[in-house]
Amino acid sequence: MDRAKVICHMMTTIDGKIVIDWDGNKDYELAGEEYDRLIYTYAQAYGCGRATSQMDLDVDLSKYKDVPVKYEDKVIQPPEGTGLCVAFDRYGKLRWESAVMSYGGQSNLMMEVLTEQVSPEFLAYLDDLGIPYLFAGKENFAPELFLQKLKRLCHIDTFALCGGAEINAAFMRADMVDESSLVIGPGVDGNRNALTCVGSENVEGFPKFYRLKEVRQIAGNGVVLRYER
């Protein structure tokens, strides 16, 4: 295969919701800890969409005006002991405190996945922070191109796609999700309008079908469900 394999890895409630805030429920926290641990056992890199990665930071990009940049992939290998976290940011809207973030007990080098719609000031901003980036499309994000570059340039064989609903749908729509891993926590959200694992107004190419690979109980009265194509 000339691209990285994709495992879509998500944690949900019993009723399939992905955005919850239940701090203090010990069982749900235990299931969440297993979800985090599995990310790093499944894959050499993981990534999330723009909305999932968004932080409330105010950065003045005007200071990067007229800084020379090239619309070319910029690859930086993570330092030893550091993973790789990908943020899908088609138009260059994300802002960062540094090039390294910590999640689930591991430090990760950030990498942005862009289209050619980003401004030169944004590229100069990423260069200044030392954040690497890959271009995956001129106007619209191309999942297969990203996965090909991830394998060829970054030497990543397996990628964990960790939401949210819209970016998961983009990969599934393109038939780029090889496995699905669901960690189900022991709680019910109850909100009929809450986000689910996969969701988009563009449902072209759906439904998709998978075969059951594994069912396993975990700590905190949770369950892991794994499906494969």
ZAMARGU-4260 file (C-alpha; in steps of 0.2 Angstrom, whole numbers, plus 5000, padded with zeros to 4 digits):
<rodrens>
0) 5000/5000/5000 | 5007/5017/4995 | 4999/5026/5009 | 4997/5025/5028 | 4984/5014/5035
5) 4970/5023/5044 | 4962/5017/5061 | 4947/5029/5065 | 4948/5029/5084 | 4934/5037/5094
10) 4927/5037/5112 | 4908/5038/5113 | 4894/5037/5126 | 4882/5022/5125 | 4871/5033/5114
15) 4885/5036/5102 | 4889/5054/5107 | 4907/5061/5106 | 4907/5078/5115 | 4904/5076/5134
20) 4910/5084/5150 | 4908/5072/5164 | 4923/5075/5175 | 4922/5066/5191 | 4914/5050/5185
25) 4927/5037/5189 | 4921/5024/5177 | 4920/5036/5162 | 4938/5042/5167 | 4945/5025/5167
30) 4938/5021/5150 | 4945/5037/5144 | 4962/5033/5150 | 4961/5016/5140 | 4956/5026/5124
35) 4971/5037/5126 | 4983/5023/5129 | 4976/5014/5113 | 4980/5029/5102 | 4999/5026/5105
40) 4997/5007/5103 | 4988/5008/5086 | 4998/5021/5077 | 5014/5030/5075 | 5004/5047/5073
45) 4987/5053/5076 | 4977/5068/5071 | 4961/5078/5073 | 4951/5091/5063 | 4952/5110/5065
50) 4937/5111/5077 | 4944/5098/5089 | 4961/5106/5089 | 4955/5124/5091 | 4963/5134/5105
55) 4957/5152/5110 | 4973/5161/5106 | 4975/5178/5098 | 4990/5179/5086 | 4993/5195/5075
60) 4999/5188/5059 | 5002/5205/5051 | 5020/5205/5058 | 5023/5191/5046 | 5018/5201/5031
65) 5031/5201/5017 | 5041/5187/5025 | 5046/5175/5011 | 5039/5158/5011 | 5037/5143/4999
70) 5021/5133/4996 | 5030/5117/4998 | 5029/5103/5011 | 5040/5106/5026 | 5045/5090/5036
75) 5053/5089/5053 | 5056/5073/5061 | 5049/5072/5079 | 5063/5072/5093 | 5067/5055/5100
80) 5053/5050/5113 | 5041/5062/5104 | 5026/5057/5094 | 5017/5066/5080 | 5000/5075/5081
85) 4992/5081/5065 | 4980/5095/5064 | 4969/5097/5048 | 4968/5115/5045 | 4963/5118/5027
90) 4962/5138/5028 | 4975/5141/5041 | 4964/5146/5056 | 4973/5137/5070 | 4984/5145/5082
95) 4997/5137/5093 | 5007/5141/5109 | 5022/5130/5103 | 5027/5116/5091 | 5025/5103/5105
100) 5010/5098/5114 | 5006/5084/5127 | 4992/5072/5127 | 4989/5056/5136 | 5005/5056/5144
105) 5016/5059/5128 | 5024/5074/5120 | 5020/5076/5102 | 5027/5087/5088 | 5012/5096/5080
110) 5011/5095/5061 | 4998/5105/5050 | 4989/5098/5035 | 4985/5112/5023 | 4978/5117/5006
115) 4985/5130/4995 | 4972/5142/5001 | 4982/5147/5017 | 4990/5164/5017 | 5008/5167/5016
120) 5008/5175/5033 | 5001/5159/5040 | 5015/5149/5033 | 5028/5161/5040 | 5019/5159/5057
125) 5021/5140/5056 | 5039/5142/5051 | 5043/5154/5066 | 5035/5141/5078 | 5045/5127/5070
130) 5028/5118/5065 | 5030/5106/5050 | 5016/5105/5037 | 5010/5096/5022 | 5000/5102/5008
135) 4985/5090/5003 | 4975/5099/4990 | 4974/5116/4981 | 4956/5121/4987 | 4949/5105/4995
140) 4957/5093/5007 | 4962/5077/4998 | 4964/5063/5011 | 4973/5050/5000 | 4986/5063/4995
145) 4989/5067/5013 | 4991/5048/5018 | 5003/5045/5003 | 5014/5060/5009 | 5013/5054/5027
150) 5020/5037/5023 | 5033/5043/5010 | 5039/5059/5018 | 5036/5055/5037 | 5038/5037/5037
155) 5022/5034/5045 | 5014/5017/5042 | 4998/5018/5053 | 4988/5034/5057 | 4975/5036/5070
160) 4961/5047/5065 | 4953/5054/5081 | 4939/5065/5075 | 4929/5075/5075 | 4914/5070/5065
165) 4917/5080/5050 | 4935/5075/5047 | 4930/5057/5050 | 4917/5058/5037 | 4929/5066/5024
170) 4941/5051/5026 | 4926/5038/5026 | 4919/5047/5011 | 4935/5044/5002 | 4936/5026/5007
175) 4952/5029/5017 | 4947/5022/5034 | 4953/5004/5035 | 4948/5001/5053 | 4936/5008/5066
180) 4940/5007/5084 | 4926/5013/5097 | 4929/5014/5115 | 4911/5015/5123 | 4910/5023/5140
185) 4897/5018/5152 | 4886/5034/5151 | 4871/5041/5141 | 4872/5059/5135 | 4853/5060/5130
190) 4855/5075/5119 | 4847/5071/5102 | 4857/5085/5093 | 4874/5080/5100 | 4888/5075/5088
195) 4891/5057/5084 | 4907/5049/5078 | 4904/5052/5059 | 4893/5066/5053 | 4892/5078/5038
200) 4879/5087/5028 | 4887/5079/5013 | 4882/5060/5014 | 4888/5056/4996 | 4896/5038/4996
205) 4887/5033/5012 | 4883/5021/5020 | 4899/5012/5023 | 4900/4994/5029 | 4913/4985/5040
210) 4916/4968/5048 | 4918/4965/5066 | 4936/4962/5072 | 4936/4962/5091 | 4925/4965/5106
215) 4933/4967/5123 | 4928/4974/5140 | 4940/4986/5148 | 4942/4995/5165 | 4928/5007/5170
220) 4914/4996/5163 | 4919/5001/5145 | 4919/4991/5129 | 4931/4992/5114 | 4923/4988/5097
225) 4935/4986/5082 | 4929/4984/5064 | 4939/4982/5048 | 4935/4983/5030
</rodrens>
